[in-house]
């Protein structure tokens, strides 16, 4: 093998720390961005919040997605404490929209611009939006998640009722153990034997004793509110609720007979009830057809998950990033023009701390060069963070404006007027990469006259029409929902009938596609929508 030297010219993409941060901020949600800003404020002394609207940067932020300039590359690769890394990434960086985000571990520490010269007024680096707030008052410490935690849990509700029972210490401990073993729906998933075996190990005598105490405690648990708690399966849960109704002394004979039939039905396999197999239930429950139908209607009004109302569901407050407001119009005239605005409540107003920046500038000739370089690096980091925040919101505004222009009919007539739209169309219009549009439209929300929607909601595939055009899948779903809401309860529409109705509207939609859209809308099939 012959060895030799050769020169080769090539280009590759260099992801600078600033570019990595820009991509990462772009894909953050509003809540994640707020957390990022708070963390940056804690770590960087040169960064501060301001209530005043600062002057925008004048070095190209108006074009949010321009390539990295030569001056920026030279500033980033100037000799610093990490000059070795800079020398390996000196190739020209292309459009940042083509870049793939890297994790924090893939980058290196912030390198700054390698200079000690500063602008006459550091206030020019300021942002233009207020810090993210919860919109719930002036108390900055108020948190919606804390409000959610104040809801009483199922276990606490049951423990409070158990305090009123006069039980022995052993039975009290057994009842408390069962209460703590319930799942979120109020069911006891594990058999009593398994629960006892986990406590006693291999001692058979103690196992039998524990099973006995757990059995007594289970009967006590079934007597607590909500009715049906502690059931081992759905059938038992429904039977407990029906038996509680049977305890009413003022029941008529007809009502009592109906409840007895319902109890027998809940003792049968639940799939018969789910399929509404009336003929089979009539045979198994020794009842008439009318009684079975009435019992099914009665069972449908019971609560299959007794613990549902106690579940501590996290309150996810959606704050829109973009506001779409109609332009002023004359009375009686339908408004077809809308204005797209960034929500000022989610835009952090950031700027460089003037006092600290001036102190650093006045002492740039000190003896401690290393400390001065480190502080200079932190200052440059604050400047780039503000710039990337501005660039993030500029990109969101550009994409949102393009979406509103393409889906203008939606803002007038609603989802039935939605047009087919894919990410590529917006990317080509704005000169961005498709991956950038995907990042911008994920976890970003738009407030419209018809509600608040994620930006991805406005994108959807198209179905062919008789005229040769396309109909949005979102509009087709809305049309299917409209058909079903207007159907007769006695004769609900089948998927085939809905498919034929769509064809009458000029939309080619197969039965399987209708079934897929219907299931996506969480609408039951025709057999279960039919009134008994």
VOGU-3710 file (C-alpha; in Angstrom, 3 decimals, decimal comma):
1> xxxxxxxxxx> 0,000/0,000/0,000  1,453/3,361/-1,048  1,172/6,293/1,326  0,775/9,880/0,205  -0,648/13,302/1,018  -3,490/14,995/-0,785  -5,691/18,068/-0,398  -9,444/17,831/-0,552  -12,050/20,614/-0,370  -15,404/19,725/1,217
11> xxxxxxxxxx> -18,333/21,363/2,966  -20,151/20,202/6,054  -22,727/21,625/8,420  -21,341/23,177/11,602  -23,782/23,394/14,497  -22,447/26,157/16,684  -23,668/26,431/20,283  -25,760/29,434/19,297  -27,397/27,526/16,448  -28,081/24,538/18,686
21> xxxxxxxxxx> -29,772/26,804/21,213  -31,874/28,433/18,484  -33,158/25,076/17,282  -33,829/23,864/20,818  -35,780/27,004/21,786  -37,849/26,731/18,615  -39,256/23,342/19,539  -40,025/24,163/23,189  -43,613/24,635/24,325  -44,709/27,774/26,164
31> xxxxxxxxxx> -44,332/26,121/29,570  -40,925/24,677/28,692  -39,776/28,051/27,385  -40,848/29,712/30,633  -38,824/27,169/32,598  -35,837/27,708/30,308  -36,004/31,469/30,823  -36,213/31,078/34,599  -33,209/28,764/34,597  -31,231/31,190/32,432
41> xxxxxxxxxx> -32,109/34,089/34,729  -30,786/32,100/37,696  -27,559/31,121/35,967  -26,631/34,283/34,066  -26,179/37,515/36,082  -26,162/39,644/32,910  -29,751/38,684/32,058  -32,758/40,365/33,645  -36,475/40,807/33,155  -37,913/44,190/32,365
51> xxxxxxxxxx> -41,434/45,558/32,174  -40,441/48,076/29,525  -40,452/47,214/25,863  -36,851/47,286/24,773  -35,542/48,295/21,376  -35,244/45,338/19,041  -31,864/44,128/17,936  -30,666/45,694/14,713  -28,486/42,930/13,351  -30,884/40,970/11,229
61> xxxxxxxxxx> -33,553/39,550/13,512  -36,268/40,794/11,171  -35,296/37,871/8,946  -35,616/35,103/11,469  -34,127/32,274/9,471  -31,134/33,725/7,645  -27,905/31,744/7,334  -25,072/32,389/9,769  -23,002/35,299/8,463  -19,249/35,367/8,029
71> xxxxxxxxxx> -18,856/37,930/10,833  -20,777/35,697/13,232  -18,687/32,708/12,290  -15,460/34,635/12,778  -16,660/35,933/16,140  -17,643/32,462/17,267  -14,332/30,930/16,183  -12,101/33,622/17,658  -9,318/32,413/20,030  -10,919/31,614/23,384
81> xxxxxxxxxx> -10,614/28,980/26,078  -12,135/26,431/23,676  -10,235/27,434/20,556  -9,504/23,813/19,753  -13,183/23,099/19,286  -13,704/26,224/17,218  -10,977/25,215/14,785  -12,794/21,963/14,025  -16,048/23,688/13,129  -14,765/26,523/10,967
91> xxxxxxxxxx> -16,588/25,308/7,847  -19,389/27,508/6,627  -22,756/26,855/8,313  -25,711/26,593/5,992  -29,315/27,475/6,637  -30,206/26,619/10,213  -33,541/25,234/9,117  -31,779/22,235/7,593  -30,153/21,412/10,902  -31,120/18,606/13,211
101> xxxxxxxxxx> -31,323/19,510/16,926  -28,659/18,016/19,115  -28,844/17,256/22,783  -27,090/19,368/25,373  -24,389/16,734/25,702  -23,459/17,018/22,017  -22,395/20,651/22,308  -19,597/22,321/24,219  -19,619/25,164/26,681  -20,558/28,605/25,390
111> xxxxxxxxxx> -17,649/30,183/23,619  -18,790/33,815/23,336  -17,533/36,120/20,601  -13,931/36,226/21,771  -13,831/39,988/22,087  -13,977/42,535/24,889  -15,535/45,359/22,870  -19,090/46,228/23,725  -21,840/48,283/22,244  -22,275/51,772/23,719
121> xxxxxxxxxx> -25,658/50,816/25,104  -26,222/47,220/26,201  -29,910/47,894/26,468  -30,184/47,333/22,732  -30,095/43,584/23,424  -33,427/43,710/25,215  -36,433/41,600/24,313  -39,913/42,893/23,819  -42,269/40,718/25,827  -43,333/40,214/29,410
131> xxxxxxxxxx> -42,377/37,098/31,302  -44,809/34,206/31,128  -47,463/34,428/33,816  -50,317/32,212/34,903  -52,964/34,876/34,129  -54,646/34,122/37,445  -53,817/37,207/39,415  -50,998/39,344/40,692  -49,668/36,698/43,040  -46,597/35,343/41,303
141> xxxxxxxxxx> -46,450/32,307/43,584  -49,870/31,017/42,532  -49,680/27,747/40,627  -52,530/25,941/38,885  -51,037/22,567/39,748  -51,240/23,474/43,440  -54,936/24,133/42,969  -55,312/20,644/41,459  -53,593/19,063/44,440  -56,194/20,486/46,832
151> xxxxxxxxxx> -58,791/18,041/45,492  -59,571/15,241/47,946  -58,316/11,853/46,825  -60,386/8,675/46,858  -58,236/7,183/49,615  -58,623/10,263/51,823  -62,377/10,233/51,242  -62,623/6,577/52,289  -60,305/6,960/55,280  -62,478/9,787/56,558
161> xxxxxxxxxx> -65,558/7,549/56,374  -63,684/4,660/58,041  -63,043/6,833/61,083  -66,784/6,704/61,863  -66,739/2,899/62,044  -66,116/1,282/65,416  -63,674/-1,445/64,471  -61,018/-3,419/66,256  -57,400/-2,401/65,598  -56,921/-5,466/63,372
171> xxxxxxxxxx> -59,997/-4,771/61,229  -59,065/-1,090/61,039  -55,611/-1,993/59,754  -57,096/-4,453/57,232  -59,556/-1,830/55,935  -56,832/0,783/55,628  -54,684/-1,682/53,696  -57,485/-2,425/51,221  -58,208/1,267/50,759  -54,580/1,925/49,919
181> xxxxxxxxxx> -54,624/-1,014/47,471  -57,383/0,494/45,276  -56,531/1,799/41,829  -57,589/5,202/40,496  -60,941/3,826/39,279  -61,798/2,471/42,731  -61,248/-1,202/41,867  -59,342/-3,788/43,895  -57,116/-5,336/41,242  -55,378/-8,024/43,282
191> xxxxxxxxxx> -57,175/-10,997/44,887  -57,372/-11,047/48,682  -55,182/-14,163/48,803  -52,389/-12,418/46,902  -52,573/-9,374/49,178  -52,410/-11,594/52,274  -49,592/-13,720/50,849  -47,507/-10,622/50,319  -47,759/-9,804/54,019  -47,375/-13,168/55,691
201> xxxxxxxxxx> -44,903/-14,905/53,423  -45,143/-18,698/53,774  -47,005/-18,911/57,103  -50,252/-20,743/56,145  -51,985/-20,153/59,486  -51,333/-16,445/59,293  -52,415/-16,479/55,631  -55,872/-17,861/56,473  -56,239/-15,371/59,301  -55,341/-12,440/57,049
211> xxxxxxxxxx> -57,706/-13,590/54,314  -60,504/-13,711/56,885  -59,797/-10,161/58,092  -59,511/-8,907/54,499  -62,853/-10,502/53,628  -64,525/-8,699/56,539  -62,800/-5,457/55,574  -63,927/-5,865/51,948  -67,585/-6,048/53,008  -67,065/-2,897/55,053
221> xxxxxxxxxx> -65,395/-1,223/52,085  -68,380/-2,070/49,875  -70,626/-0,210/52,311  -68,726/3,054/51,903  -69,385/5,851/49,446  -69,028/6,020/46,450  -71,146/2,950/45,882  -69,279/0,265/43,979  -65,833/1,054/45,375  -63,715/-2,001/46,167
231> xxxxxxxxxx> -65,207/-4,126/43,371  -62,970/-6,723/41,757  -64,489/-6,344/38,270  -67,056/-4,328/36,339  -69,875/-6,797/36,944  -69,416/-6,659/40,707  -69,233/-2,861/40,619  -72,556/-2,622/38,787  -74,180/-5,209/41,067  -73,158/-3,243/44,156
241> xxxxxxxxxx> -74,810/-0,120/42,778  -77,961/-2,017/41,806  -78,212/-3,635/45,246  -77,901/-0,196/46,802  -80,926/0,851/44,734  -82,766/-2,276/45,862  -82,305/-1,199/49,502  -84,853/1,560/48,969  -87,975/0,595/50,918  -90,333/2,613/48,704
251> xxxxxxxxxx> -89,721/0,536/45,588  -92,724/-0,582/43,589  -93,063/-4,214/42,548  -92,346/-3,336/38,945  -89,223/-1,395/39,897  -88,040/-4,162/42,185  -88,476/-6,768/39,438  -86,551/-4,569/37,011  -83,648/-4,212/39,448  -83,604/-7,981/39,987
261> xxxxxxxxxx> -83,337/-8,535/36,234  -80,512/-5,952/36,039  -78,611/-7,741/38,832  -78,916/-11,067/37,001  -77,729/-9,424/33,780  -74,623/-8,037/35,521  -73,825/-11,576/36,672  -73,524/-12,665/33,035  -70,435/-12,086/30,834  -70,051/-8,368/30,221
271> xxxxxxxxxx> -69,512/-8,815/26,481  -73,193/-9,787/26,111  -74,179/-6,477/27,671  -71,639/-4,562/25,571  -72,984/-6,105/22,351  -76,595/-5,624/23,513  -77,303/-9,260/22,775  -80,922/-9,016/23,897  -81,974/-12,467/22,739  -79,213/-14,185/24,677
281> xxxxxxxxxx> -79,825/-12,083/27,796  -83,548/-12,892/27,698  -82,711/-16,579/27,808  -80,048/-16,356/30,528  -81,892/-13,947/32,835  -85,386/-15,444/32,539  -86,897/-12,098/31,657  -89,007/-10,555/28,949  -87,654/-8,586/26,019  -89,047/-5,335/27,438
291> xxxxxxxxxx> -87,494/-5,963/30,850  -84,061/-6,592/29,344  -84,237/-3,402/27,303  -85,268/-1,364/30,345  -82,541/-2,992/32,431  -79,898/-2,123/29,809  -81,037/1,509/29,903  -80,863/1,432/33,717  -77,358/-0,086/33,753  -76,170/2,514/31,247
301> xxxxxxxxxx> -76,885/5,219/33,857  -74,653/3,613/36,487  -71,048/4,648/37,172  -68,551/2,055/35,864  -65,626/3,827/37,564  -66,566/4,891/41,106  -63,228/6,605/41,716  -63,324/8,703/38,576  -64,471/11,917/40,233  -61,649/11,697/42,784
311> xxxxxxxxxx> -58,848/11,299/40,267  -56,405/14,179/40,603  -56,207/15,104/36,946  -53,466/17,606/36,242  -54,882/20,888/35,012  -53,085/21,674/31,788  -53,855/25,299/31,102  -53,298/25,968/27,411  -52,044/29,495/26,818  -52,107/30,398/23,107
321> xxxxxxxxxx> -48,892/31,603/21,525  -50,734/33,349/18,688  -53,958/35,367/18,664  -56,128/35,653/15,559  -58,442/38,642/15,867  -60,910/39,926/13,271  -60,299/43,297/11,719  -62,965/45,859/12,611  -65,999/45,561/10,367  -69,285/47,251/9,659
331> xxxxxxxxxx> -72,399/45,960/11,474  -74,170/43,196/9,588  -71,182/42,404/7,378  -69,348/39,079/7,710  -65,709/39,708/8,552  -63,307/37,912/6,215  -60,092/39,664/7,276  -58,112/38,678/10,342  -54,969/39,903/12,014  -52,346/37,572/13,495
341> xxxxxxxxxx> -50,666/38,719/16,716  -48,228/37,173/19,152  -49,641/36,727/22,637  -47,725/39,239/24,786  -48,392/37,136/27,899  -46,057/34,358/26,730  -43,233/36,563/25,404  -40,510/37,126/28,020  -39,193/40,698/28,175  -35,463/40,205/28,542
351> xxxxxxxxxx> -32,504/42,536/28,370  -28,866/42,695/29,352  -28,276/44,097/32,841  -26,904/47,607/32,170  -25,061/48,009/35,480  -23,185/44,716/35,289  -22,359/45,228/31,610  -20,968/48,728/32,259  -18,858/47,480/35,163  -17,397/44,772/32,945
361> xxxxxxxxxx> -16,644/47,282/30,191  -14,933/49,714/32,569  -12,658/47,006/34,006  -11,634/45,250/30,830  -7,977/46,130/31,364  -7,672/44,485/34,787  -5,110/41,984/35,908  -7,406/38,964/36,157  -7,700/38,246/32,457  -9,198/34,775/32,903
371> xxxxxxxxxx> -12,070/36,039/35,074  -12,731/38,894/32,677  -12,889/36,485/29,727  -15,323/34,228/31,595  -17,617/37,160/32,394  -17,383/38,342/28,807  -18,464/34,902/27,711  -21,507/35,043/30,010  -22,421/38,445/28,602  -22,275/37,147/25,055
381> xxxxxxxxxx> -24,351/34,143/26,118  -27,061/36,497/27,434  -27,048/38,422/24,169  -27,416/35,303/22,052  -30,174/33,962/24,288  -32,208/37,152/23,802  -31,621/37,023/20,068  -32,728/33,400/19,829  -35,869/34,120/21,875  -36,769/36,892/19,436
391> xxxxxxxxxx> -36,025/34,648/16,490  -38,264/31,926/17,918  -41,294/34,213/18,143  -40,598/35,789/14,751  -40,619/32,339/13,161  -43,840/31,361/14,963  -45,500/34,567/13,755  -44,398/34,001/10,143  -45,667/30,425/10,116  -48,948/31,368/11,819
401> xxxxxxxxxx> -49,565/34,181/9,348  -49,029/31,794/6,437  -51,440/29,275/8,008  -54,143/31,920/8,465  -53,761/33,005/4,849  -54,080/29,411/3,596  -56,976/28,519/5,918  -58,841/31,828/5,737  -62,161/30,029/5,121  -61,854/28,181/8,436
411> xxxxxxxxxx> -61,836/31,447/10,410  -65,107/32,447/8,742  -67,083/29,201/8,416  -65,407/26,774/10,820  -63,886/23,328/10,385  -66,226/22,369/7,542  -64,342/24,868/5,391  -60,876/23,518/6,233  -58,603/23,045/3,218  -56,002/20,295/2,741
421> xxxxxxxxxx> -52,598/21,554/3,876  -49,233/19,877/4,378  -46,026/21,113/5,973  -44,251/21,264/2,621  -46,560/24,017/1,333  -45,778/26,363/4,225  -42,081/25,465/4,076  -41,871/26,322/0,369  -43,778/29,568/0,842  -41,541/30,822/3,663
431> xxxxxxxxxx> -38,275/29,387/2,370  -37,813/27,227/5,456  -37,127/23,547/5,906  -40,026/21,195/6,529  -38,485/20,109/9,839  -38,545/23,724/11,025  -42,268/23,969/10,269  -42,781/20,744/12,212  -40,958/22,175/15,241  -42,893/25,432/15,083
441> xxxxxxxxxx> -46,308/23,754/14,870  -45,700/21,281/17,710  -47,025/22,312/21,160  -47,781/25,837/19,889  -51,382/27,030/20,071  -53,508/29,565/18,222  -56,579/31,294/19,652  -59,267/31,606/16,962  -62,937/32,687/16,892  -63,826/28,962/17,081
451> xxxxxxxxxx> -61,539/28,064/19,980  -57,882/27,394/20,725  -56,121/24,843/18,515  -52,623/23,485/18,138  -50,972/24,742/14,964  -50,769/21,158/13,705  -54,576/21,066/13,710  -54,611/23,177/10,548  -52,644/20,565/8,598  -54,323/17,531/7,101
461> xxxxxxxxxx> -54,315/15,251/4,116  -56,829/15,540/1,306  -59,477/13,239/-0,144  -60,353/13,239/-3,827  -63,554/14,848/-5,088  -65,598/14,411/-8,229  -64,496/17,823/-9,475  -60,852/16,736/-9,372  -59,982/18,768/-6,274  -59,256/17,725/-2,717
471> xxxxxxxxxx> -61,260/17,894/0,489  -59,500/18,209/3,841  -59,659/15,187/6,124  -60,509/17,588/8,965  -63,516/18,861/7,037  -64,585/15,281/6,269  -64,444/14,396/9,971  -66,574/17,433/10,771  -69,053/16,397/8,084  -69,252/12,850/9,482
481> xxxxxxxxxx> -69,860/14,267/12,957  -72,598/16,487/11,547  -74,289/13,561/9,813  -74,291/11,457/12,977  -75,564/14,279/15,194  -78,575/14,679/12,878  -79,366/10,962/12,559  -82,378/9,198/14,032  -81,776/7,295/17,255  -84,023/4,521/16,019
491> xxxxxxxxxx> -82,178/4,148/12,708  -78,563/5,304/13,129  -76,391/5,672/10,060  -74,025/2,845/9,204  -70,531/3,476/7,896  -71,698/2,438/4,408  -74,539/4,937/4,503  -72,191/7,717/5,640  -69,818/6,811/2,808  -72,684/7,090/0,309
501> xxxxxxxxxx> -73,735/10,446/1,771  -70,195/11,750/1,362  -70,198/10,596/-2,261  -73,389/12,609/-2,773  -71,403/15,606/-1,548  -68,753/14,814/-4,171  -66,212/13,354/-1,696  -64,713/9,941/-2,391  -64,434/8,279/1,033  -64,427/4,507/1,476
511> xxxxxxxxxx> -66,293/2,733/4,250  -63,075/1,791/6,043  -61,964/5,412/5,965  -65,296/6,462/7,451  -64,868/3,873/10,211  -61,361/5,161/10,950  -62,519/8,774/11,160  -65,522/7,785/13,294  -63,321/5,913/15,750  -60,967/8,900/15,856
521> xxxxxxxxxx> -63,945/11,050/16,866  -64,757/8,481/19,609  -68,194/7,762/18,141  -69,660/4,302/18,694  -70,749/2,126/15,754  -74,369/2,175/14,586  -75,325/-0,939/16,564  -74,414/0,781/19,848  -75,919/4,150/18,913  -79,330/2,632/18,304
531> xx> -81,883/3,474/20,960  -83,551/0,517/22,642
//
